[in-house]
């Protein structure tokens, strides 16, 4: 999996390393994703989607993500790639850009995470 220059190879698995390693032995994380059973249109915007419809669709997608056993792995995948479109790991593309900007600022300042990743929901 490609990495950005801002993230070490271990960054995607450190927060829940044991659980992630256990899952990797069982198969790829996405094989357990709840969204595999849902309509892809829920996670990706159709062209020229009105704002109210987009917000409702994104909220519905986030509800699916909230009950997913691989939410953390999915989110980290979307941040490491980075995925430019859709809802991944409970975050929209705009929310992921905010998270990446925070990480870049934190990394530039040489500051460790203040809150463990498994506690954070959006940071």
Steps between C-alpha positions, in 0.01 A plus 500: 500500500651841405586740779510878513821673597333618820428162650725218609414145394407412857262795548201319353525209744646641820175601673359148506798300386397167652150507359621611157771231486245237601264613222776505239563133567131425447487691168492856366319750722252596230359148490336577838371845402128552558480723191570201275137407556367850434443698187817678381290806412456564869874562540572693179323811374320507170586797282315824575348364822307772690656595835211377716503162325879474529489571874225242554685239292829566683325466835347169393844377384655606831231302683609191311864575584418544868403134532790368291763280668777633271424873529851584625673303225276653233561853629876449508491356147314808376749731674811315384391464134353781515154425366368825343131408481225340703441405860774273637534400864217730600664811351416702191773616263488848659530354852796288389674810363461662843645191674795491258567871552499447879740208465733703280500788751556259790781320315663830403491613863634163614211452742360157587127436491334643809213250483548131409360415158254242632340774712480753218205485265597767245854618581 
